[in-house]
Every structure is written in structure tokens, then in C-alpha cells.
Amino acid sequence: MLQVQEILEAVGAGLGEVASGEAVVGSPIQLGPVTVFPISRVSLGLGGGGGEGEGEAKGERKERGPESGVGGGSGGGARARPVAVLVASPEGVSVLSIPDRKGKLDAILEKIPGLIERIQAIKK
């Protein structure tokens, strides 16, 4: 089980590096007298598993001998999506948002709560 914990810690540390401050507010881009800072939304995910085991499996014949086991597994991911740009110019500072383009999966996921409510209403 210690191995799973070590794997999760390593994955978490790697994701922490991805989600640095520069991932949220990017390096400035100089365009003449104007400086542009990209701003992103960072999403992180982390999952893990485990396992152990020893002894005889229930329902197995004794001739087979003792069972043993180990387990493990972990995973993680990070996503950064640009959401705006901060524009600093001699006239002042402004924030320009970047429209959210939703894919088909995002549209389906947004409809799930309403679908669940409809199913619950039908059951009643």
C-alpha cells in the first residue's frame, strides 16, 4: 500500500508544477506600447487506487494453495484553457474575455442535471 501512496504523491507533485502561477497568468507579451497578459483557467484531477490481499480465496479448493495479491494505480491530469487577456496600454488597463467554445461533450454534461430531475419526476 505504501507504493500507491508514493505514486499518488509523485503524480500530485507533478500536477502541482503544471498548475504554477504562470499557468494562470502567462508571461507578458509586448506589442509596441501595449503589454498583453494571457489568463487561463487551470483544472486538475487526481485519482488513485489500492489493494492488498492474502489468504485463501473464498470458495477455492485448498490444493491450490494460499492466494496473495497486491494492487496499485494512479492517474492525474491537468488542463489549461485561455479565458481572457489583460491589456495594459498607455490609455489604461482592460480585460478582454475569450468566449467559451463548448464542445459536444460539454453540452451533454450540462444537460445531465435536468435529465436526472425529469427521471426523478417520472418515478414519483
ZIKAZI-V838691 format. One record per pair of residues at least 4 apart in sequence whose ideal C-beta (glycine too) atoms are under 6 Angstrom apart, sorted by the first residue. I is the first residue (numbers start at 1). GAP is how many residues later the second one is. D is the distance in Angstrom with one decimal. If there is no record, write none. Layout:
I_GAP_D ; I_GAP_D
This chain:
1_49_5.7 ; 3_69_5.7 ; 4_46_4.6 ; 4_68_5.0 ; 7_67_4.4 ; 8_40_4.6 ; 8_66_5.0 ; 11_63_5.2 ; 11_65_4.3 ; 12_34_5.9 ; 15_29_5.2 ; 15_61_5.0 ; 15_63_5.4 ; 18_60_4.3 ; 19_4_5.6 ; 19_23_5.0 ; 19_25_5.6 ; 23_19_5.1 ; 23_57_5.3 ; 24_16_5.8 ; 24_18_5.7 ; 25_12_5.7 ; 25_14_5.7 ; 26_12_3.8 ; 28_7_5.0 ; 28_9_5.4 ; 29_7_4.6 ; 30_5_5.6 ; 33_57_5.6 ; 34_55_4.5 ; 35_53_4.5 ; 36_49_5.3 ; 36_51_5.6 ; 37_49_4.2 ; 38_44_5.7 ; 38_47_5.6 ; 39_44_5.8 ; 39_45_4.4 ; 40_40_4.5 ; 40_42_5.1 ; 41_40_5.2 ; 41_42_4.9 ; 42_38_5.0 ; 43_36_4.7 ; 44_34_5.2 ; 45_32_5.0 ; 46_30_4.5 ; 47_28_5.2 ; 48_26_4.3 ; 49_24_3.9 ; 50_21_5.6 ; 51_20_2.1 ; 53_16_3.1 ; 54_14_5.4 ; 56_4_5.9 ; 56_10_5.9 ; 56_11_5.9 ; 57_10_4.7 ; 60_4_5.5 ; 82_16_5.4 ; 83_15_5.7 ; 84_11_5.4 ; 84_13_4.7 ; 84_14_5.9 ; 85_11_5.2 ; 86_9_5.5 ; 87_7_5.1 ; 88_5_5.0 ; 102_4_3.9 ; 102_5_5.7 ; 111_4_5.8
